[in-house]
Amino acid sequence: MALLAPASVAGRKVETREARDKARDCETLDDPMAAVAACRSALDLGLEPARTRSVRQLLARRLVGLAAWGELAQHYAEDVKAAPEDAGTRNRLGALLLALHLDPRGKVF
């Protein structure tokens, strides 16, 4: 009889195979919209911290490719909220917000 993996261990979500598969799709799918959806799904399902960082970085790059500046600003704001002491994270958000302020038509880069 196979044992089922618990949904959480000591209050922490356990990374599932489905979450890893979605993370892989996030990286490999050619359709950018499908890749963004896979990234978000993987993050929602829960990943180990190192994989979470990688998928969040990849999601940011995918959003840049789609020129989804508002979504990217929200994404970076979530990163700042999660790690307010991280200067790089704060700089990315600040640079994007400044660029959007200087060119509100959305032709940022």
N, C-alpha and C positions, 0 to 999 in steps of 0.2 A: 504494500500500500504506500503510495507516494504522499509525502507531507506537503501541504501547501505553505508557501512563504507568507509570513504575516504581513499585513498591510503597513505596519509600522513597528519599529523596534525602539523602545525607550522614548516614545514621542516623536521619533524621526521617521519620515516616510522612507520606505525601502525602494530602491530603484528596481523597476520591473523590466522584463524583457520588452514589453510593449513600449515603454519609455525609451529604452535604448534603440529600438527599431525606428521610432519617430526621430530620435536624434540623428541616426544615420541618414534617414530620408531628408532631414533638414540640410545635411551636407551634400547629398548626392543628387537630389531631384533637379532636373533642368528647368522646370516651370517655376519661376520665382514665387508666384503666389502660393503654389502648392508647398514649396519649400518653407515659406514663412508660416503657413498653417501647421506644417510638421514641427517646426521649431517651437511654436507656441504650445502645441499638443504635448511635446516632450517635456517642456517646462511645467505644464499643468499636471502631468502625470507624476512628476518628481524624479529628479536625478541626483546622483552623488554630487557634492559641492564642486569638485574639479570639472566634472562634465557639465554642470550647470553653467559655470563661467564660460566654458568653451561654446556652448550652445547659445548663450546670451550674446557673445561676441559675434558669432556667425549670424544670428538673427539681426544684429545691428548692421552688418555688412549687406545682408539681403535687403533690408529696408532702404539702405543707401542706394542699392541697385535699382530699386523701384521708385526712388525719389519720394519716398513716403516720409517727408520731413516731420510732420506732426506726430506720426507714430514713433518716429525715431526719438523725438524730443521726450515723449512720454516714456519710452524705453530707457533713455538715459536718466530721466528723473527717478525712475524706479531703482536704477543702479546707485544713484546718489543717496537715495533713502536707505538702501541696504548697507552702504558703506560710505557714510558721510566724511570719513577721514581720508578717503582715497582721492588724492589731488588729481590724478589722471582722469578719473570718472567725472569729477566736478568740472575739469577743463573741457572735456568733450561736450558736456551739456552746455556750458557757457559759450563755447565757440559756435555750436549749432544755433543757440538762441540769438547770438549776436548776428550771425549770418542771416537768419530769418528776419531779424529786425531791419537789417540794412537792405534786404531785398525781399519784401513781403510777397512778391509775386511767386515765390517758391523756386526761383532759378538760382538756387544756392551755390551749387558747385558745377 
